[in-house]
Amino acid sequence: QVHLVESGGGLVQPGDSLTLSCLCTDCGPMFRFAGMSWYRQAPGAQREMIANMSNDGTTIYGELKKGRFIISRDNTKHTTSLQMNALTPEDTAVYYCIVGGVWGKGTLVTVSA
C-alpha cells in the first residue's frame, strides 16, 4: 500500500526559503509513471493547488505560484519536492503532496516574524 511521508515543514521567517519533500514508500517502479502535485490549505481557507507535475515532467502552477514555488521529482528516490522562496505570512498553511491520486497527511509551514 502506498504511503506518502512529507517532511521539511516548520517555522520560518518572512523572506526565507524552504523545501518540502515527499517520499513515496512502497511505490515501486510505478512511481515514474505517476503524476504528482502539491496543494496547501491555509487556516479558514479552501485547499488550493500549488503545482502539478506529470510523469513526463510537464508542470503546471497554480495562480500566482509560478516563480516562487518550484516542483521537482526524483524517480530514483521516489520523492517529489517543493521549493518555496520569499515566503510571506500568507504562505502559512498545511502543505500536502499527492502522488498518483494518494494524499499525504500534510506538513505545517508557519511563516512568522
VEXDREN-42924 format. One line per field, with one value per atom (N, C-alpha, C): residue in one letter; x, y, z; residue number from 1; atom name. Coordinates in steps of 0.02 Angstrom, whole numbers, plus 32768, in hexadecimal, padded with zeros to 4 digits. Layout:
% residues N
r c(A, ...)
xx c(X, ...)
yy c(Y, ...)
zz c(Z, ...)
k c(NUM, ...)
a c(CA, ...)
This chain:
% residues 113
r c(Q, Q, Q, V, V, V, H, H, H, L, L, L, V, V, V, E, E, E, S, S, S, G, G, G, G, G, G, G, G, G, L, L, L, V, V, V, Q, Q, Q, P, P, P, G, G, G, D, D, D, S, S, S, L, L, L, T, T, T, L, L, L, S, S, S, C, C, C, L, L, L, C, C, C, T, T, T, D, D, D, C, C, C, G, G, G, P, P, P, M, M, M, F, F, F, R, R, R, F, F, F, A, A, A, G, G, G, M, M, M, S, S, S, W, W, W, Y, Y, Y, R, R, R, Q, Q, Q, A, A, A, P, P, P, G, G, G, A, A, A, Q, Q, Q, R, R, R, E, E, E, M, M, M, I, I, I, A, A, A, N, N, N, M, M, M, S, S, S, N, N, N, D, D, D, G, G, G, T, T, T, T, T, T, I, I, I, Y, Y, Y, G, G, G, E, E, E, L, L, L, K, K, K, K, K, K, G, G, G, R, R, R, F, F, F, I, I, I, I, I, I, S, S, S, R, R, R, D, D, D, N, N, N, T, T, T, K, K, K, H, H, H, T, T, T, T, T, T, S, S, S, L, L, L, Q, Q, Q, M, M, M, N, N, N, A, A, A, L, L, L, T, T, T, P, P, P, E, E, E, D, D, D, T, T, T, A, A, A, V, V, V, Y, Y, Y, Y, Y, Y, C, C, C, I, I, I, V, V, V, G, G, G, G, G, G, V, V, V, W, W, W, G, G, G, K, K, K, G, G, G, T, T, T, L, L, L, V, V, V, T, T, T, V, V, V, S, S, S, A, A, A)
xx c(802B, 8000, 802C, 801A, 8042, 8039, 806F, 806E, 809A, 8085, 80AB, 80C1, 8101, 811D, 813A, 8119, 8130, 815E, 818E, 81BC, 81D4, 81F2, 820E, 81E7, 81AB, 8184, 81A0, 8187, 819E, 8191, 81B1, 81AA, 81E4, 81D3, 8206, 81F3, 8222, 8215, 8203, 81DF, 81D0, 820F, 820B, 8245, 826F, 8265, 828C, 8276, 82A0, 8291, 828B, 8265, 825A, 824B, 8265, 8257, 8234, 81FB, 81D5, 81E5, 81E6, 81F2, 81BA, 81AF, 817A, 8195, 819B, 81B5, 817A, 817B, 8147, 8162, 8149, 815F, 8133, 8151, 812D, 8111, 812C, 8114, 812F, 816D, 818A, 8197, 81A0, 81B0, 8178, 813C, 8104, 810B, 8138, 813E, 814C, 8176, 818A, 8151, 811B, 80E2, 80AB, 80B6, 8082, 8089, 8050, 8050, 8052, 806A, 806E, 8060, 8048, 8033, 8043, 8043, 8045, 8009, 7FE7, 7FAF, 7FBF, 7F98, 7F9D, 7F59, 7F52, 7F14, 7F26, 7F17, 7F23, 7EEA, 7EF5, 7EC0, 7E82, 7E49, 7E0B, 7E01, 7E2D, 7E29, 7E20, 7E0E, 7E09, 7E4D, 7E53, 7E91, 7E9B, 7EDA, 7EE9, 7F25, 7F25, 7F5A, 7F96, 7FD0, 800D, 802F, 8039, 805D, 804C, 804F, 8044, 807B, 8094, 80C6, 80B1, 80AB, 8098, 80D5, 80CA, 8100, 8136, 8125, 8158, 817A, 816B, 818B, 8167, 812F, 8109, 80EC, 80F6, 80E0, 80AB, 807F, 804B, 804B, 804B, 804A, 8007, 7FF1, 7FB5, 7FC0, 7F89, 7F8C, 7FBD, 7FE7, 8016, 804D, 8051, 8084, 80C4, 80BE, 80F8, 812A, 8168, 819C, 81B4, 8187, 819C, 819F, 8178, 8173, 818C, 81B3, 81CE, 81C3, 81A0, 8195, 81CA, 81DE, 820E, 81FF, 821E, 8215, 8256, 8260, 829A, 827F, 827D, 825F, 8289, 82C9, 82F3, 82EA, 82DB, 82D2, 8288, 825C, 8214, 81FF, 8219, 8208, 81F1, 81C8, 81B8, 81C7, 81DD, 81EF, 81CD, 81C5, 81AA, 81D8, 81FA, 8225, 81FB, 81FE, 81D6, 8205, 81FE, 822B, 8203, 8226, 8209, 81C7, 81C7, 818A, 816E, 812C, 8109, 80D9, 80C1, 8091, 8053, 8043, 800A, 8017, 8055, 8066, 805D, 804B, 803F, 8005, 8012, 7FDF, 7FF9, 7FCC, 7FE0, 7FEA, 8023, 8036, 8031, 8010, 8004, 8025, 8041, 8057, 8025, 801F, 7FF2, 8019, 801A, 803C, 800B, 7FFF, 7FD1, 7F8D, 7F76, 7F35, 7F33, 7F6B, 7F6F, 7F89, 7F66, 7F78, 7FA3, 7FD5, 7FF9, 7FD1, 7FEC, 7FC8, 7FD4, 8005, 8012, 804A, 8069, 809C, 808F, 8094, 8083, 80BF, 80B1, 80E2, 80C6, 80EB, 80D7, 810B, 80F3, 8120, 810F, 813D, 8130, 8171, 816D, 81A8, 81AB)
yy c(7FC5, 8000, 803D, 806D, 80A9, 80D7, 80F0, 8123, 815D, 8198, 81D4, 81F3, 8202, 8220, 8264, 8298, 82DC, 82F3, 831C, 8337, 837C, 83A0, 83E1, 841C, 8410, 8448, 8462, 849B, 84B9, 8503, 8524, 856D, 8590, 85BE, 85E6, 8630, 865A, 86A2, 86BB, 86F2, 870F, 871B, 8709, 8711, 86D2, 86A3, 8665, 8638, 8607, 85D1, 8590, 8563, 8523, 84EF, 84B3, 847E, 8445, 8433, 83FA, 83BD, 8384, 8345, 8314, 82E8, 82B5, 8274, 8244, 8202, 81D2, 81B0, 817F, 8139, 811E, 80DB, 80A7, 8070, 8038, 804B, 8080, 8093, 8064, 804E, 8022, 8043, 801D, 8039, 8061, 805E, 8084, 80CE, 80E1, 8127, 8153, 813B, 8165, 8172, 814C, 8157, 8181, 8194, 81B7, 8202, 8223, 826B, 827E, 82B9, 82CE, 8318, 832A, 836F, 8383, 83C3, 83E1, 8410, 840A, 8435, 8454, 8486, 84A1, 84B7, 84BB, 84D4, 8502, 8541, 8572, 8571, 858A, 858B, 85B0, 858E, 85AD, 85B3, 8595, 859A, 8556, 8556, 8518, 8500, 84C1, 84A7, 84C5, 84D3, 84EF, 84CA, 84C4, 84A2, 84D1, 84B7, 84DE, 84CC, 848B, 8476, 842D, 841D, 83D9, 83C6, 8389, 8371, 832D, 8327, 82E7, 82B9, 827D, 824C, 825E, 8289, 829E, 82DF, 82F7, 8333, 8374, 8370, 83AC, 83C8, 8408, 8426, 845C, 8460, 8494, 84B2, 84F3, 8515, 8538, 8539, 855D, 85A7, 85CB, 8613, 8632, 865D, 8684, 865C, 8619, 85F0, 85EC, 85EF, 85E6, 861F, 860C, 863D, 863A, 862E, 8626, 85DE, 85B4, 856E, 8544, 8510, 84E5, 849D, 8478, 8431, 8409, 83D2, 83A5, 835E, 832F, 82E9, 82C4, 828F, 8264, 821C, 8203, 81C1, 8189, 8194, 8160, 815C, 8195, 8197, 8196, 8197, 8196, 81D2, 820B, 8247, 827E, 82AA, 82E9, 8320, 8359, 838F, 83CF, 83FC, 843E, 8472, 8497, 84CD, 850C, 852E, 856A, 85A3, 85DA, 8613, 8652, 867F, 86C0, 86B7, 868E, 867D, 86B9, 86BD, 86F1, 86D0, 86F6, 86D9, 86BA, 86D4, 86B9, 8672, 865D, 8619, 85E7, 85FE, 85D1, 85A3, 8562, 8531, 84EB, 84BB, 8475, 8463, 8446, 8436, 83EA, 83D7, 8391, 837E, 8343, 8328, 82F1, 82EA, 82B7, 8293, 8252, 8229, 81F4, 81F5, 81C4, 81C3, 81FD, 8202, 81F4, 81E1, 81D4, 8212, 8226, 8262, 8251, 827C, 8277, 8297, 8293, 82AF, 82F9, 8313, 835A, 836C, 83A4, 83BF, 840A, 8421, 8467, 8494, 84CA, 84FF, 853E, 855C, 859A, 85CF, 8606, 863D, 8677, 8686, 86BA, 86D8, 8719, 873B, 8730)
zz c(8000, 8000, 8000, 7FD7, 7FCF, 800B, 8025, 8059, 8044, 8056, 8048, 808A, 808E, 80CB, 80B9, 80D1, 80C3, 80FB, 80E9, 811A, 8103, 8132, 8122, 813B, 8155, 816F, 81B0, 81C5, 8203, 8205, 8232, 823C, 8219, 81EE, 81CB, 81CF, 81BE, 81C0, 817A, 8177, 8135, 810D, 80CD, 80A1, 809B, 80C8, 80C7, 808E, 8081, 8051, 8078, 805D, 807D, 8047, 8050, 8021, 8045, 802C, 8045, 801B, 803C, 8018, 8027, 7FF8, 7FFF, 7FE4, 8011, 7FFF, 7FF6, 7FBE, 7FB1, 7FC0, 7FF7, 800A, 7FE8, 7FD6, 7FB6, 7F72, 7F53, 7F10, 7EDB, 7EE6, 7EB5, 7E73, 7E3F, 7DFD, 7DDE, 7DFA, 7DDE, 7DED, 7E1A, 7E2E, 7DF2, 7DC4, 7D8C, 7D5C, 7D62, 7D36, 7D57, 7D95, 7DBA, 7DB3, 7DAF, 7DB5, 7DFF, 7E0D, 7E53, 7E59, 7E93, 7E9F, 7EE6, 7EF0, 7F33, 7F39, 7F70, 7F82, 7FC7, 7FD8, 801B, 8032, 8074, 8091, 80CB, 80C1, 80F5, 8127, 8163, 8196, 817C, 8180, 816C, 8121, 80FA, 80B1, 8091, 8052, 802D, 8016, 8008, 7FEC, 7FA7, 7F99, 7F57, 7F39, 7EF9, 7ED6, 7ECF, 7EE0, 7ED8, 7E96, 7E8C, 7E50, 7E41, 7E02, 7DEB, 7DB9, 7DC0, 7D90, 7D76, 7D35, 7D17, 7D11, 7CFB, 7CFA, 7CC6, 7C97, 7C66, 7C79, 7CB5, 7CCE, 7CBF, 7C9B, 7C8E, 7CCF, 7CD9, 7D17, 7D0B, 7D3B, 7D3B, 7D81, 7D84, 7DC4, 7DCE, 7E0D, 7E1D, 7E17, 7E1B, 7E13, 7E44, 7E2C, 7E54, 7E74, 7E66, 7E87, 7E5F, 7E1D, 7DF3, 7E00, 7E07, 7E15, 7E5C, 7E8B, 7ED1, 7EE7, 7EC5, 7ED7, 7E9C, 7EAC, 7E78, 7E8D, 7E62, 7E6F, 7E4A, 7E68, 7E47, 7E5D, 7E39, 7E4B, 7E3F, 7E66, 7E5E, 7E59, 7E1D, 7E13, 7E31, 7E3B, 7E58, 7EA4, 7EC2, 7F0B, 7F1F, 7EED, 7EFB, 7F25, 7F13, 7F38, 7F0A, 7F25, 7F05, 7F37, 7F1F, 7F4B, 7F34, 7F64, 7F55, 7F74, 7F49, 7F61, 7F64, 7F9D, 7FA7, 7FB9, 7F97, 7FA0, 7FB5, 7FD4, 7FE7, 800B, 803E, 8062, 8087, 808A, 80AE, 80E0, 8110, 813F, 811C, 80E1, 80BC, 80A1, 80A4, 808F, 80C8, 8102, 813A, 812A, 812D, 8119, 8127, 8122, 8120, 80D7, 80C8, 8084, 807A, 8043, 8034, 7FF2, 7FF1, 7FB1, 7F9C, 7F5B, 7F3F, 7F09, 7F0C, 7EDB, 7EC2, 7E82, 7E66, 7E86, 7E9C, 7EBB, 7F06, 7F22, 7F6A, 7F8D, 7FC2, 7FE7, 8024, 8030, 806E, 80A6, 80E3, 811C, 8126, 8103, 8106, 8137, 812A, 8156, 815E, 819B, 81AA, 819E, 817A, 8170, 818F, 81BC, 81DC, 81CD, 81B1, 81A0, 81CE, 81FA, 822C, 8244, 8252, 826E, 82B9)
k c(1, 1, 1, 2, 2, 2, 3, 3, 3, 4, 4, 4, 5, 5, 5, 6, 6, 6, 7, 7, 7, 8, 8, 8, 9, 9, 9, 10, 10, 10, 11, 11, 11, 12, 12, 12, 13, 13, 13, 14, 14, 14, 15, 15, 15, 16, 16, 16, 17, 17, 17, 18, 18, 18, 19, 19, 19, 20, 20, 20, 21, 21, 21, 22, 22, 22, 23, 23, 23, 24, 24, 24, 25, 25, 25, 26, 26, 26, 27, 27, 27, 28, 28, 28, 29, 29, 29, 30, 30, 30, 31, 31, 31, 32, 32, 32, 33, 33, 33, 34, 34, 34, 35, 35, 35, 36, 36, 36, 37, 37, 37, 38, 38, 38, 39, 39, 39, 40, 40, 40, 41, 41, 41, 42, 42, 42, 43, 43, 43, 44, 44, 44, 45, 45, 45, 46, 46, 46, 47, 47, 47, 48, 48, 48, 49, 49, 49, 50, 50, 50, 51, 51, 51, 52, 52, 52, 53, 53, 53, 54, 54, 54, 55, 55, 55, 56, 56, 56, 57, 57, 57, 58, 58, 58, 59, 59, 59, 60, 60, 60, 61, 61, 61, 62, 62, 62, 63, 63, 63, 64, 64, 64, 65, 65, 65, 66, 66, 66, 67, 67, 67, 68, 68, 68, 69, 69, 69, 70, 70, 70, 71, 71, 71, 72, 72, 72, 73, 73, 73, 74, 74, 74, 75, 75, 75, 76, 76, 76, 77, 77, 77, 78, 78, 78, 79, 79, 79, 80, 80, 80, 81, 81, 81, 82, 82, 82, 83, 83, 83, 84, 84, 84, 85, 85, 85, 86, 86, 86, 87, 87, 87, 88, 88, 88, 89, 89, 89, 90, 90, 90, 91, 91, 91, 92, 92, 92, 93, 93, 93, 94, 94, 94, 95, 95, 95, 96, 96, 96, 97, 97, 97, 98, 98, 98, 99, 99, 99, 100, 100, 100, 101, 101, 101, 102, 102, 102, 103, 103, 103, 104, 104, 104, 105, 105, 105, 106, 106, 106, 107, 107, 107, 108, 108, 108, 109, 109, 109, 110, 110, 110, 111, 111, 111, 112, 112, 112, 113, 113, 113)
a c(N, CA, C, N, CA, C, N, CA, C, N, CA, C, N, CA, C, N, CA, C, N, CA, C, N, CA, C, N, CA, C, N, CA, C, N, CA, C, N, CA, C, N, CA, C, N, CA, C, N, CA, C, N, CA, C, N, CA, C, N, CA, C, N, CA, C, N, CA, C, N, CA, C, N, CA, C, N, CA, C, N, CA, C, N, CA, C, N, CA, C, N, CA, C, N, CA, C, N, CA, C, N, CA, C, N, CA, C, N, CA, C, N, CA, C, N, CA, C, N, CA, C, N, CA, C, N, CA, C, N, CA, C, N, CA, C, N, CA, C, N, CA, C, N, CA, C, N, CA, C, N, CA, C, N, CA, C, N, CA, C, N, CA, C, N, CA, C, N, CA, C, N, CA, C, N, CA, C, N, CA, C, N, CA, C, N, CA, C, N, CA, C, N, CA, C, N, CA, C, N, CA, C, N, CA, C, N, CA, C, N, CA, C, N, CA, C, N, CA, C, N, CA, C, N, CA, C, N, CA, C, N, CA, C, N, CA, C, N, CA, C, N, CA, C, N, CA, C, N, CA, C, N, CA, C, N, CA, C, N, CA, C, N, CA, C, N, CA, C, N, CA, C, N, CA, C, N, CA, C, N, CA, C, N, CA, C, N, CA, C, N, CA, C, N, CA, C, N, CA, C, N, CA, C, N, CA, C, N, CA, C, N, CA, C, N, CA, C, N, CA, C, N, CA, C, N, CA, C, N, CA, C, N, CA, C, N, CA, C, N, CA, C, N, CA, C, N, CA, C, N, CA, C, N, CA, C, N, CA, C, N, CA, C, N, CA, C, N, CA, C, N, CA, C, N, CA, C, N, CA, C, N, CA, C, N, CA, C, N, CA, C, N, CA, C)
